[in-house]
Amino acid sequence: MIRVLIAVGLLAGNCAYARAAGPSKEKYVRVAISNDIHELNFSIRGKYKILDLRSGAVLEEGRSLRESRLSTHPGGIKINNEEYPLRKIRVTSTRDITLYQADRAQRYRGALDIIQKPNKKFLVVNTIELEQYIRGVLYHEVSHRWPMEAMKAQAVAARTYALYQMKKNKNNEYDVTGDIYSQVYGGKNSERFRTNIAVKRSLGEILVYDHKILPAYFHASCGGHTESARNIWGENLPPLSGAPCPFCALAPHANWKKNFRSKDIQDKLNANGYTLGPIHDIHVVSRNQSGRINNLVLTARDGKTTTIPGIKFRAIIGPNIIKSNKYEIIMKGYYFDLVGKGWGHGVGMCQWGAHQMAEDRHKYDEILAFYYPGAQITDYREQPPVDLP
Ligand SMILES: [Zn+2]
């Protein structure tokens, strides 16, 4: 198979050019870092400004703000003793802003947008330059001790995924969340020397297919064959159609086994809209080309059968309890075992496969070509895809 993948080598001179060409080349991602909170303790290092988010008017400015408190007052937002008759304000700093939540101090670069919702609770959004955001994400997706080429491949995938979400959510209050539902983001605390190098060495690079941003999904390990995006989300994209992966056989969770009590599973399914009697048997009716389960049939002790899609079964029981949708079932009376392969949904790049490919001296563009066949690497600052937000 011919891989149409063009790696855009980036020289220091190109970066200088991008910066000189103006701020329009920079992309800002809006990360929801806290939601539905009544108040927030924070402090600011460096010169700061508090602005009206809508008009950009400066409400207050100064140098460093310690032990500050965001709260609500009948007419809007209150910071320390200052009351603002507004629902949306922005806090900026030349250094960083620290949020104190649940005994943790988390530092953020960029701007903090505070949005008061109709229920008076706050949504806190960190608006940050895309490359800075990727620096705060990478450490949570791969270890900073991983081979450089695997980290670079992950940086390209994470950057692409973020841009895809920015396009999809441009009319919403934020693009991504800072938790596992998007990509875990830890702000400045999560930056590490080697992950920052991986971001710098892949600066601006994203994956496109047919000149459009690819939803570059990834997962921990695929168990020997990646999944088609069509089987899970109905997306028909050739780079995400699934293929054999010989690189993750030695990964953690490559093989897993978990024991369940049939009654617990019956209860959990019934709490999610099913009406099952005591379970006598569970068996796989059909699998797709990647070996993952299309449908399961559960037979109750009274002989009644219920068909459940494998994806739905995993979602209800818990995606971290049933690590993947690729397993065998061994019934043991009132209990049963699931013996499975891989961890995650299986679509796109297999992270532990990428790790092995890098150990085997494959370059990051070869890793990306393997897991997203037919996709191209492009620099969003030099050759913007047609659907760039
Ligand atoms: Zn794999």
Boltz pocket constraint, residues with backbone or C-beta under 6 A from the ligand:
constraints:
  - pocket:
      binder: B
      contacts: [[A, 221], [A, 222], [A, 223], [A, 224], [A, 225], [A, 245], [A, 246], [A, 247], [A, 248], [A, 350], [A, 352], [A, 353]]
      max_distance: 6.0
